[in-house]
Amino acid sequence: MNQHYPSKSRQTLSKRTPMRLSKQQNYQVAAIETMCHNAGQILISLLSYKALSTTDLQENFLMNQTFNVAKLAKIYANKSAHDILKLAFHQFGDGLWVSFSGAEDVVLIDIAWKLNKNVKVFSLDTGRLYPETYQFIEQVREFYKIDIELISPDHVKLEPFIKEKGLFSFYKDRHDECCGIRKIEPLRRKLSGVSAWVTGQRSDQSPSTRSKVAALEVDANFSTPKRTLYKFNPLIQMASEEAWNYIRMLELPYNSLHKRGFISIGCEPCTRPVLPNQHEREGRWWWEEDTHKECGLHTRNIISKE
Protein backbone atom coordinates (compact mmCIF):
# COMPACT_ATOMS: atom_id res chain seq x y z
CA MET A 1 0.00 0.00 0.00
CA ASN A 2 1.45 3.28 -1.05
CA GLN A 3 1.75 5.95 1.61
CA HIS A 4 1.81 9.65 0.80
CA TYR A 5 4.32 11.75 2.67
CA PRO A 6 4.69 15.47 2.60
CA SER A 7 7.24 16.70 0.13
CA LYS A 8 10.48 18.09 1.39
CA SER A 9 9.43 21.57 0.45
CA ARG A 10 6.20 21.27 2.50
CA GLN A 11 8.12 19.89 5.44
CA THR A 12 10.51 22.79 5.22
CA LEU A 13 7.60 25.29 4.95
CA SER A 14 5.85 23.84 7.99
CA LYS A 15 8.96 24.18 10.05
CA ARG A 16 9.44 27.85 9.20
CA THR A 17 9.00 30.33 12.00
CA PRO A 18 6.49 33.19 11.57
CA MET A 19 7.87 36.14 9.61
CA ARG A 20 9.01 38.98 11.80
CA LEU A 21 8.44 42.46 10.39
CA SER A 22 10.47 45.48 11.15
CA LYS A 23 8.89 48.45 12.87
CA GLN A 24 8.73 50.32 9.58
CA GLN A 25 7.05 47.37 7.84
CA ASN A 26 4.43 47.17 10.61
CA TYR A 27 3.62 50.86 10.03
CA GLN A 28 3.25 50.17 6.31
CA VAL A 29 0.88 47.21 6.91
CA ALA A 30 -1.26 49.32 9.29
CA ALA A 31 -1.41 52.12 6.74
CA ILE A 32 -2.56 49.70 4.01
CA GLU A 33 -5.27 48.28 6.30
CA THR A 34 -6.53 51.80 7.10
CA MET A 35 -6.63 52.69 3.40
CA CYS A 36 -8.65 49.54 2.62
CA HIS A 37 -11.12 50.34 5.43
CA ASN A 38 -11.55 53.93 4.24
CA ALA A 39 -12.01 52.77 0.66
CA GLY A 40 -14.78 50.45 1.82
CA GLN A 41 -16.53 53.27 3.68
CA ILE A 42 -16.28 55.52 0.63
CA LEU A 43 -17.80 52.79 -1.54
CA ILE A 44 -20.71 52.37 0.90
CA SER A 45 -21.28 56.15 0.90
CA LEU A 46 -21.22 56.26 -2.91
CA LEU A 47 -23.77 53.45 -3.12
CA SER A 48 -26.03 55.25 -0.61
CA TYR A 49 -25.62 58.51 -2.54
CA LYS A 50 -26.58 56.76 -5.76
CA ALA A 51 -29.69 55.36 -4.06
CA LEU A 52 -30.98 58.88 -3.36
CA SER A 53 -33.27 60.37 -6.00
CA THR A 54 -32.40 63.62 -7.71
CA THR A 55 -35.25 65.31 -5.82
CA ASP A 56 -33.87 64.12 -2.49
CA LEU A 57 -30.42 65.43 -3.31
CA GLN A 58 -31.76 68.82 -4.38
CA GLU A 59 -33.91 69.07 -1.24
CA ASN A 60 -31.00 68.15 1.04
CA PHE A 61 -28.82 70.70 -0.72
CA LEU A 62 -31.39 73.50 -0.39
CA MET A 63 -32.08 72.81 3.27
CA ASN A 64 -28.42 72.98 4.17
CA GLN A 65 -27.82 76.32 2.49
CA THR A 66 -27.53 79.57 4.41
CA PHE A 67 -31.04 80.89 5.10
CA ASN A 68 -31.16 83.51 2.36
CA VAL A 69 -34.82 84.60 2.29
CA ALA A 70 -34.80 86.32 -1.11
CA LYS A 71 -33.04 83.39 -2.79
CA LEU A 72 -35.21 80.73 -1.15
CA ALA A 73 -38.40 82.70 -1.90
CA LYS A 74 -37.60 82.41 -5.62
CA ILE A 75 -36.70 78.74 -5.39
CA TYR A 76 -39.83 77.85 -3.40
CA ALA A 77 -42.21 80.17 -5.29
CA ASN A 78 -43.92 77.28 -7.09
CA LYS A 79 -43.25 74.47 -4.64
CA SER A 80 -45.95 72.64 -2.72
CA ALA A 81 -47.21 73.59 0.73
CA HIS A 82 -45.62 70.38 2.01
CA ASP A 83 -42.18 71.41 0.72
CA ILE A 84 -42.47 74.94 2.13
CA LEU A 85 -43.53 73.68 5.56
CA LYS A 86 -40.76 71.07 5.52
CA LEU A 87 -38.24 73.86 4.94
CA ALA A 88 -39.81 75.92 7.73
CA PHE A 89 -39.57 73.08 10.26
CA HIS A 90 -36.03 72.26 9.17
CA GLN A 91 -34.87 75.84 9.65
CA PHE A 92 -36.74 76.78 12.83
CA GLY A 93 -37.88 73.58 14.55
CA ASP A 94 -39.60 74.37 17.85
CA GLY A 95 -39.28 78.09 17.15
CA LEU A 96 -41.95 77.82 14.44
CA TRP A 97 -45.62 78.59 15.17
CA VAL A 98 -48.63 78.07 12.91
CA SER A 99 -51.38 80.69 12.89
CA PHE A 100 -54.87 79.20 12.72
CA SER A 101 -57.75 81.54 11.98
CA GLY A 102 -60.35 79.02 10.96
CA ALA A 103 -61.92 78.69 7.50
CA GLU A 104 -59.64 76.66 5.20
CA ASP A 105 -56.63 76.97 7.51
CA VAL A 106 -57.35 73.39 8.53
CA VAL A 107 -55.44 72.41 5.36
CA LEU A 108 -52.40 74.17 6.77
CA ILE A 109 -52.81 72.40 10.12
CA ASP A 110 -53.19 69.02 8.45
CA ILE A 111 -49.99 69.30 6.40
CA ALA A 112 -48.01 70.72 9.32
CA TRP A 113 -49.26 68.03 11.72
CA LYS A 114 -48.24 65.26 9.32
CA LEU A 115 -44.72 66.70 9.26
CA ASN A 116 -44.52 67.33 13.01
CA LYS A 117 -47.00 65.83 15.47
CA ASN A 118 -45.85 68.40 18.06
CA VAL A 119 -46.65 71.37 15.83
CA LYS A 120 -47.28 74.60 17.76
CA VAL A 121 -50.53 76.37 16.88
CA PHE A 122 -52.11 79.61 18.01
CA SER A 123 -55.28 81.47 17.11
CA LEU A 124 -56.45 85.03 17.71
CA ASP A 125 -59.57 85.20 19.86
CA THR A 126 -60.86 88.73 19.28
CA GLY A 127 -63.83 88.22 21.58
CA ARG A 128 -66.20 88.85 18.64
CA LEU A 129 -65.95 85.56 16.73
CA TYR A 130 -68.99 83.53 15.69
CA PRO A 131 -69.98 80.69 18.06
CA GLU A 132 -69.47 78.34 15.11
CA THR A 133 -65.85 79.49 14.86
CA TYR A 134 -65.18 78.67 18.51
CA GLN A 135 -66.79 75.26 17.97
CA PHE A 136 -64.61 74.72 14.92
CA ILE A 137 -61.43 75.51 16.88
CA GLU A 138 -62.42 72.86 19.42
CA GLN A 139 -63.16 70.35 16.66
CA VAL A 140 -59.68 70.83 15.22
CA ARG A 141 -58.11 70.58 18.68
CA GLU A 142 -59.83 67.22 19.24
CA PHE A 143 -59.31 65.93 15.71
CA TYR A 144 -55.51 66.29 15.85
CA LYS A 145 -55.08 66.01 19.62
CA ILE A 146 -53.07 69.23 19.67
CA ASP A 147 -53.03 72.35 21.81
CA ILE A 148 -54.28 75.56 20.21
CA GLU A 149 -53.18 78.60 22.16
CA LEU A 150 -55.83 81.33 22.10
CA ILE A 151 -54.47 84.89 22.13
CA SER A 152 -56.85 87.52 23.54
CA PRO A 153 -56.82 91.35 23.46
CA ASP A 154 -55.24 93.28 26.31
CA HIS A 155 -58.16 94.36 28.53
CA VAL A 156 -56.20 97.46 29.61
CA LYS A 157 -56.45 98.75 26.04
CA LEU A 158 -59.77 97.19 25.07
CA GLU A 159 -61.93 98.39 27.94
CA PRO A 160 -61.22 102.14 27.53
CA PHE A 161 -61.80 101.78 23.78
CA ILE A 162 -65.21 100.19 24.30
CA LYS A 163 -66.12 102.73 27.01
CA GLU A 164 -65.32 105.63 24.71
CA LYS A 165 -66.62 104.33 21.37
CA GLY A 166 -68.97 101.47 22.15
CA LEU A 167 -69.12 98.06 20.52
CA PHE A 168 -69.84 99.07 16.92
CA SER A 169 -67.77 102.18 16.22
CA PHE A 170 -66.20 100.52 13.16
CA TYR A 171 -69.44 101.03 11.21
CA LYS A 172 -68.82 104.79 11.48
CA ASP A 173 -65.04 105.24 11.42
CA ARG A 174 -63.67 102.10 9.72
CA HIS A 175 -62.40 98.89 11.27
CA ASP A 176 -58.72 99.84 11.65
CA GLU A 177 -58.75 100.91 15.30
CA CYS A 178 -60.82 97.97 16.49
CA CYS A 179 -58.66 95.48 14.55
CA GLY A 180 -55.58 97.17 15.94
CA ILE A 181 -56.65 96.44 19.51
CA ARG A 182 -58.32 93.07 19.00
CA LYS A 183 -55.93 91.56 16.42
CA ILE A 184 -52.70 93.42 15.74
CA GLU A 185 -51.62 94.16 19.32
CA PRO A 186 -52.28 90.58 20.56
CA LEU A 187 -50.46 89.16 17.54
CA ARG A 188 -47.50 91.48 18.10
CA ARG A 189 -47.36 90.33 21.71
CA LYS A 190 -47.36 86.67 20.64
CA LEU A 191 -44.80 87.06 17.88
CA SER A 192 -42.37 88.96 20.10
CA GLY A 193 -41.13 85.60 21.38
CA VAL A 194 -41.29 83.67 18.12
CA SER A 195 -38.56 83.03 15.52
CA ALA A 196 -40.88 82.32 12.59
CA TRP A 197 -44.58 81.85 11.94
CA VAL A 198 -46.80 80.30 9.29
CA THR A 199 -49.94 81.84 7.80
CA GLY A 200 -52.75 80.48 5.66
CA GLN A 201 -52.71 83.36 3.17
CA ARG A 202 -53.72 82.47 -0.39
CA SER A 203 -53.28 84.73 -3.40
CA ASP A 204 -56.88 84.26 -4.55
CA GLN A 205 -58.28 85.41 -1.18
CA SER A 206 -57.70 89.01 -2.21
CA PRO A 207 -56.22 89.50 -5.71
CA SER A 208 -55.79 93.24 -5.12
CA THR A 209 -53.58 92.72 -2.05
CA ARG A 210 -52.25 89.15 -1.85
CA SER A 211 -51.41 88.21 -5.43
CA LYS A 212 -47.71 89.02 -4.97
CA VAL A 213 -47.16 87.60 -1.50
CA ALA A 214 -44.07 85.37 -1.38
CA ALA A 215 -43.90 81.80 -0.11
CA LEU A 216 -41.50 82.99 2.59
CA GLU A 217 -40.42 86.46 3.59
CA VAL A 218 -39.13 88.69 6.34
CA ASP A 219 -42.15 89.91 8.28
CA ALA A 220 -42.10 93.68 7.74
CA ASN A 221 -45.00 94.17 10.18
CA PHE A 222 -43.54 92.55 13.27
CA SER A 223 -39.77 92.44 12.84
CA THR A 224 -37.80 94.89 14.98
CA PRO A 225 -34.35 96.49 14.56
CA LYS A 226 -33.01 93.96 17.05
CA ARG A 227 -34.92 90.88 15.89
CA THR A 228 -35.85 89.56 12.45
CA LEU A 229 -39.09 87.62 12.24
CA TYR A 230 -39.65 85.24 9.32
CA LYS A 231 -43.02 84.41 7.80
CA PHE A 232 -44.00 81.40 5.69
CA ASN A 233 -47.08 81.34 3.44
CA PRO A 234 -47.30 77.71 2.23
CA LEU A 235 -50.82 77.97 0.75
CA ILE A 236 -50.13 81.09 -1.30
CA GLN A 237 -50.41 79.21 -4.62
CA MET A 238 -53.35 77.03 -3.53
CA ALA A 239 -56.72 78.05 -4.97
CA SER A 240 -59.89 77.88 -2.89
CA GLU A 241 -61.21 74.98 -4.99
CA GLU A 242 -58.02 73.02 -4.39
CA ALA A 243 -58.22 73.66 -0.65
CA TRP A 244 -61.81 72.42 -0.52
CA ASN A 245 -61.00 69.33 -2.57
CA TYR A 246 -58.30 68.56 0.00
CA ILE A 247 -60.75 69.03 2.90
CA ARG A 248 -63.43 66.83 1.33
CA MET A 249 -61.05 64.10 0.19
CA LEU A 250 -59.54 63.70 3.68
CA GLU A 251 -62.82 64.42 5.49
CA LEU A 252 -61.28 67.17 7.60
CA PRO A 253 -63.35 69.33 9.97
CA TYR A 254 -64.45 72.76 8.74
CA ASN A 255 -66.43 75.74 9.98
CA SER A 256 -70.15 75.01 9.67
CA LEU A 257 -70.72 78.63 8.53
CA HIS A 258 -69.44 77.60 5.11
CA LYS A 259 -72.70 75.69 4.63
CA ARG A 260 -74.57 79.00 4.98
CA GLY A 261 -72.75 80.97 2.28
CA PHE A 262 -69.82 82.30 4.32
CA ILE A 263 -66.41 82.08 2.63
CA SER A 264 -64.00 84.50 4.31
CA ILE A 265 -64.87 84.33 8.02
CA GLY A 266 -63.78 86.89 10.59
CA CYS A 267 -65.50 88.63 13.49
CA GLU A 268 -69.30 88.33 13.67
CA PRO A 269 -70.14 92.05 13.19
CA CYS A 270 -67.78 92.35 10.23
CA THR A 271 -68.56 89.20 8.25
CA ARG A 272 -71.57 88.19 6.20
CA PRO A 273 -72.36 85.59 3.50
CA VAL A 274 -71.62 86.47 -0.11
CA LEU A 275 -73.97 86.17 -3.05
CA PRO A 276 -73.28 84.03 -6.14
CA ASN A 277 -70.41 85.44 -8.25
CA GLN A 278 -69.29 87.77 -5.45
CA HIS A 279 -65.66 87.54 -4.33
CA GLU A 280 -65.12 86.15 -0.84
CA ARG A 281 -63.64 89.43 0.49
CA GLU A 282 -66.90 91.22 -0.37
CA GLY A 283 -68.33 89.59 2.74
CA ARG A 284 -65.84 91.48 4.94
CA TRP A 285 -66.29 95.17 6.00
CA TRP A 286 -68.87 95.57 3.22
CA TRP A 287 -69.79 99.11 4.34
CA GLU A 288 -66.31 100.37 3.38
CA GLU A 289 -65.50 101.34 -0.19
CA ASP A 290 -61.90 100.21 0.03
CA THR A 291 -60.71 97.50 -2.40
CA HIS A 292 -57.73 96.76 -0.12
CA LYS A 293 -59.73 94.96 2.56
CA GLU A 294 -57.20 93.82 5.15
CA CYS A 295 -57.29 93.83 8.94
CA GLY A 296 -53.64 94.92 9.16
CA LEU A 297 -51.91 91.66 10.10
CA HIS A 298 -50.07 91.47 6.77
CA THR A 299 -50.35 95.03 5.47
CA ARG A 300 -46.70 96.11 5.30
CA ASN A 301 -45.63 92.93 3.52
CA ILE A 302 -48.42 93.48 1.00
CA ILE A 303 -47.55 97.15 0.45
CA SER A 304 -43.86 96.37 0.03
CA LYS A 305 -44.71 94.09 -2.93
CA GLU A 306 -46.67 96.79 -4.79
Secondary structure, DSSP 8 states (H G I E B T S, - for coil): -------HHHHHHHT-------HHHHHHHHHHHHHHHHHHHHHHHHHHHHHS-HHHHHHHHHHTS---HHHHHHHTTTS-HHHHHHHHHHHHGGGEEEE--STTHHHHHHHHHHH-TT-EEEEE--S-B-HHHHHHHHHHHHHHT--EEEE---HHHHHHHHHHH-S-THHHH-SHHHHIIIIIHHHHHHHTT-SEEE----GGG-HHHHTT--SEEE-TTT-BTTB--EEE-TTTT--HHHHHHHHHHHT----GGGGGT--S--BGGGB----TT--GGGGBSTTS--S----SSSHHHHHHH-
